[in-house]
Amino acid sequence: MNDFHIKCHGDRIVDQKLRLKRKKRIRKKISGTTQKPRLTVYKSCKHIYAQLIDDIDSNTLLSASSLEKEVKELPPFESKTKMAKHIGEIIARRAIDKGIKRVVFDRNGYMFHGRVKAIADGAKEVGLIF
């Protein structure tokens, strides 16, 4: 097995090299500003992370993840997808409290499906506009 493969949950293999190629291709086209930051998603086997990034100043404005105390104190989620939706709602509430209503969604090379889509849906439900 080469360096670009990560073994994750038994037989499921994620091809990291292809995801990074997709990520580069996407990042050429999208960029975040202070008024319209980039909402980026990263997922590991167990956890999910979301950040609002201002690319002009190279600054992370907000973040939310499944490792936060606020999320860990909740009763266990039925699935990682439901947890991801909750993370989307959290980051959207924080963004709206800070005066950010519009964002650019960056799926970070992942398919827009499952946990990535759940973050987007959760953020849209609270009121973020993509």
N, C-alpha and C positions, 0 to 999 in steps of 0.2 A: 504494500500500500504506500503510495507516495505522499508527499507533504500536503497536497491540496485536498485530501479527503479527510473528513472527520466522521468517525464512527459515532452514531448517536441512536440510542434506543434500539438495541439489537441489530437487525439487518438493514435499517434505514441509513443510507449513506447520502450525505449532502455534498455536492460537488462545489466546493468553495471557489475554485478557480473560475468557473463559468458565472457564478453569482457576482464575483468581483468585476468581471468583464461587463456584465449588464449594468452594474452599479456605475462604472466609469462612463458608460455610454449615456446613461440617464443624467448623471451629474453635469455633463457637458451642456445639457439643455435647460436645467432648472437651477435657480439660485434664490436665496432668501434675503429679504431686507428687514429693516427694523419694523416697518409698517406691515409687511407681508412675509413673515419668516417661513423657513422650510421646516415642516414637521417630518422628521425622519424616524424610522422604526428599525430597531435591531432586535433579533430574537435569538435566544440560545435554546438549548434543549428544554430547560426548565423555566426560564424567565423571559420577560419581554420588557423592552425599554423604548421610550419615546422622548424625543427632544425637539424643542423649537430653537432653530439656529438662525442667526443673522450672519450671512456669508460675507457681507461687506466689511463688517468689523471683526469677523471670525470669532463670534461670541455666542455661547449658549445662553439663551434667554430663560428657558424653563426646561424642566425635565420631570419625568414620572417613570416609575418602574415597578415591577412586581416585588421588588426587594424592599420597598419602603415600609416603614412601620405602620402607616395608615392602611396599607393593603394587607399586611400580614395579620393585623388585628381582626380583620373581617373573618367570618366563618369560611371554611374552605370552599372554593369554587367547584362546580360540577365538572368544568373542563377548562383547559388553558385558553380556549376561545372566549369564554365568558369573562375570564380574568383580563384578557386583552381588551375586551369591550369596556370594562371598568377602567382600565388604564387610559383609554381614549377619552372617557368621560372626565377623568381627573385632570388630564392635561388641558382639555378644552375649558373646564371651569377656571383653572389657573390662568389660562390665556385671556379669557374674557374679563377676569378680575383685573388683569394688567392692561386691559384696553385693546387687546389684539382680537380681531374678529375674522380676518382673512389669513389663510395660510396656503403654502404650496406643499402638496403631499409628496414625500419622497419615500418610495417603497424599498429603497436601498438594495435593489437587485432581486428582491423576493417577488414571487407571484402575488398578484393582488387577489388573495384568496385566504380563507381561514383566519389566522390570528392577525395578519396584516389588514385584511378587510374589516375585521372586528374593531380594530383601533380606529379606523376611518369612520365606521358607522357610529361608534360611541361618541366620537368628537362631533360628528354632524348632528347627532341627536341633541347634544347640549347647545349647539348653535354656531360652531365654527363653519366658515364657508371656504370651500376648496376651489 
